[in-house]
Amino acid sequence: MGMTARVLAVDAGNSKTDVAVVAADGTVLATSRGGGFRPPVVGVEAAVDKVAEAVERAFAAASVSSVDHVSACLANADFPVEEEQLAAALHARAWGAGVEVRNDTFAILRAGVTEPRGVAVVCGAGINCVGMRPDGRTARFPALGRISGDWGGGWGLAEEALWHAARAEDGRGDPTALAHTLPAHFGHDTMLALVEALHLEQVPPARRHELTPVLFATAADGDPVARAIVDRLADEVVTMATVALTRLDLLEEETPVLLGGGVLAAQHPQLTDGIRDLLTARAPKAVPRVVTASPVLGAALLGLDRVGAEAEVHERVRAHFEG
C-alpha cells in the first residue's frame, strides 16, 4: 500500500459525530467533532451535511482534499437498504475513492478488539448487538425498539420503571420504592403528579432518560421491583450476545463480548455481575469486558482492515486514541 493511502473514519451517532483522518503509516493527521446524525428526523442529505462540516474541518487541518477509503459507522444504518442509501450519499461527497457504511455499533466492537472478531452489546438510549468474524461474516439485529423485538436501553428502562411505579401507587401493581424515587427526582411527591407533568410536558420529554440512573440507585438500595428490571436487562444482554455468538459459530471458542454504551459503561454491580454469571452459564467461552475506547477508533480500524494495513499501522492508530 502506497504512502498516499489514507482513511477517513466517521463515527456518527444520534448525539455527536467524530471524524479522523489517518495517514498510510497510521499517523492520525486530524480529528474533528460535529453534531448528531439523525437521518430519520432531518432527512439523509441534511444529516450528511452535519457530517460534512466535521469532515471539511478535519481535511483542512490535515491538509488533504480526499482519501483512499471512507469508513463510516453510522447510527440509523439498520437495514442494508439504509446502508446503501447512506453509502450513496457519502459517495456523492467525493471524500474518498471507496466508501463502506456500517451500523455504528460495529465501531464500538472494532474499537475493543485486536482483530475483527467478537460480539458487542451496546446499551445506551437503545440496545443493540453486533458480531463479526475476520472472514467478513457478521451477526446483527435491526434494533428498532419494540417492533423489532428489543427490550432495554435507557429509554426503555425509564419507561418500564415508570410503568411499575404508577401501578404500585394506584394499587394495580406490587409496591415499589420507585413510586417515590422517580417523582422525587423531578421534585414531585407522587407518581400521579409526575405522570401529569410528563403528559403536559412540564418535564421535557428529553429528560425522561434521567430516570434510568434513579432506577439503578433504587435497585442498589434493595427494592425488589427495581432489582427485577435490572435482572431482566442482564438476561437480555446475554440473550443477544449468545444468539450472535451462535450465528457466527463462536460459542465454542474464546471470544470477546464487549459491553458498551452509557448504561453498561456505568458498571452497576448488580447488572455487571448478572451479565457475567449468565454468560458463564450460557456461553462459558465468552470473555466479557467493558469497552471504553472511542468508537471513531473502531471506524478507523475497520477502514485499515479494508485497505490491508499492517499490524503496526493499527497499533499506531490505537495508541493515538488510547494514549
Secondary structure, DSSP 8 states (H G I E B T S, - for coil): --TT--EEEEEE-SS-EEEEEE-TTS-EEEEEEE----HHHH-HHHHHHHHHHHHHHHHHHHT-S-EEEEEEEETT--SHHHHHHHHHHHHTTTSEEEEEEEETHHHHHHHT-SSS-EEEEEESSSEEEEEE-TTS-EEE----SGGGT---HHHHHHHHHHHHHHHHHHTSS---THHHHHHHHTT-SSHHHHHHHHHTTSS-GGGGGGHHHHHHHHHHTT-HHHHHHHHHHHHHHHHHHHHHHHHTT-TTS-EEEEEESHHHHT--HHHHHHHHHHHHHH-TTEEEEE--S-HHHHHHHHHHHHTT--HHHHHHHHHHHH-
